[in-house]
């Protein structure tokens, strides 16, 4: 009798254990499914893929080659622009898991892209890793076999020095291009950069525009928006949270205080001063799926609209002389 009771008890405990194991596996399956669904939430990127894992503070994948002027205070003695090239997005989300080998070329050109030659070219230079190169008769400088290692967040810095005496009237730019030599999925980065002094009589101005160059915003998982300008004042940034929301990284970095009305319109202000920083790149994440009516507002990708409603807008108020 005792043996039968023990056998029956063992069978009962075995059934209980099997039921418990099945429940645990079911829970794990549900957890795995939940984790999988959560992890597919889209994050911001320029074109889909690894392109953001080769980036720069000034260079972009835009192909319009429009000249960009960087402003300096009239008190600045050395008009130098430091251009970085990185193996990570400017938001430091992650770094490339492959080494990036690339060549950086710098050409001295006018605003139309024509080569600039002559004695004055010797007043312009580019320095990298302690090596300083000036422009010769070919109006081009090259740094080759550069490598961004995949072991960490890595960047290279190039210091562009302009001729101070030319800053109020010059039409000379440095066209900087970083071209990957092995990873076919990485796009070249480039920009045409110039400098100019501003003084107290110069009107301040700041503008905002999307810098993604996809044919349609529907091709993008998220969006990059650039504020740039000269002078000192306050930028008021507004976006429609029914479509996008601002990067938490940008919000936290610049201590933005955000307000939102009942219709989902969010607003924040940002103090700007081009003597300290003349460009802000902001990432916006989708809050809902892609809307079939999305389109660029114009050929310059200034905004994204859905039946006339814009995703992001900005306004600028210049500081007065009495403002602290």
Secondary structure, 3 states (H helix, E strand, C coil): CHHHHHHHHHHHHHHHHHHHHHHHHHHHHHHHHHHHHHHCCCCCCCCCCCHHHCEECCCECCCCCCEEEEEEECCCCCCEEEEEEECECCCCCCECCCCEEEEEEEEEECCCCCECCCHHHHHCEEEECCEEEECCCCCEEEEEEEEECCCCCCEEEEEEECCHHHCCCCCCEEEEEEEECCCCCCCCEEEEEEEEEECCCCCCEEEEEECCCCCCHHHCCEEEEEEEEECEEEEEEEEECCCEEECHHHHHHCCCCCEECCCCEEEEEEEEECCCECEEEEEEEECCCCCCCEEECCCCCCCEEECCEECEEEEEEECCCCCC
